[in-house]
Amino acid sequence: MQAFEFETDANKNFIEIPTEYSQLYSKHLKVIVLMTEQTTTKKQKYDFSDVAGKLKWQGDAVQEQRKIRDEW
């Protein structure tokens, strides 16, 4: 087993292999990623306030539900 160590920056989800490791190009690699900085994963929620109240229902909701059930 061989080990190679280098540092690089990810660019749009791509990691560039430095030219001094050109023997790794087009090879099947097992990559281990160690980050030097602490990252916080905060789940972002979509803000629906810009679309709230924009749609208005026209028609009978119960009738539409029955029509959809009949399609099954």
C-alpha positions as CSV (number, residue, x, y, z in Angstrom):
1,M,0.0,0.0,0.0
2,Q,1.3,3.4,-0.9
3,A,0.3,6.7,0.8
4,F,0.4,10.2,-0.7
5,E,-0.1,13.4,1.2
6,F,-0.8,16.8,-0.3
7,E,-3.0,19.9,0.3
8,T,-5.2,21.4,-2.3
9,D,-8.4,23.5,-2.5
10,A,-11.7,22.0,-3.8
11,N,-13.0,24.0,-6.8
12,K,-16.7,23.4,-7.6
13,N,-16.6,19.9,-6.1
14,F,-13.4,19.0,-7.9
15,I,-10.0,18.3,-6.2
16,E,-7.0,18.7,-8.4
17,I,-4.1,16.3,-8.0
18,P,-0.8,18.1,-8.1
19,T,1.5,17.4,-11.0
20,E,4.2,15.8,-8.8
21,Y,1.6,13.0,-8.3
22,S,0.9,12.5,-12.0
23,Q,1.2,8.7,-11.6
24,L,-2.2,8.9,-9.9
25,Y,-4.0,10.4,-12.9
26,S,-6.7,8.2,-14.3
27,K,-6.3,5.7,-11.5
28,H,-8.8,4.2,-9.1
29,L,-8.1,6.0,-5.9
30,K,-9.4,5.8,-2.3
31,V,-9.5,9.4,-1.0
32,I,-9.5,10.3,2.6
33,V,-10.4,13.9,3.4
34,L,-9.3,15.7,6.6
35,M,-10.4,19.3,7.1
36,T,-8.3,21.6,9.0
37,E,-11.1,23.9,10.0
38,Q,-14.2,23.3,12.0
39,T,-17.4,23.4,9.9
40,T,-20.9,23.8,11.2
41,T,-23.7,22.2,9.3
42,K,-26.7,24.3,9.6
43,K,-29.8,23.0,7.9
44,Q,-31.2,25.8,5.8
45,K,-35.0,26.1,5.6
46,Y,-36.7,27.6,2.6
47,D,-38.4,30.9,3.3
48,F,-41.9,30.7,1.8
49,S,-42.9,34.2,2.8
50,D,-42.4,35.4,-0.8
51,V,-45.0,33.0,-2.2
52,A,-47.5,32.9,0.7
53,G,-50.9,34.0,-0.2
54,K,-50.2,34.2,-4.0
55,L,-52.5,31.4,-5.1
56,K,-56.3,31.5,-4.9
57,W,-58.3,28.3,-5.2
58,Q,-61.2,28.5,-7.7
59,G,-63.6,25.6,-7.6
60,D,-64.9,23.0,-5.2
61,A,-62.1,21.3,-3.3
62,V,-64.2,18.3,-2.3
63,Q,-65.3,17.7,-5.9
64,E,-61.6,17.8,-7.1
65,Q,-60.6,15.2,-4.4
66,R,-63.4,12.9,-5.5
67,K,-62.3,13.2,-9.1
68,I,-58.7,12.4,-8.2
69,R,-59.8,9.3,-6.2
70,D,-61.9,8.1,-9.2
71,E,-58.8,8.1,-11.3
72,W,-57.3,5.2,-9.3
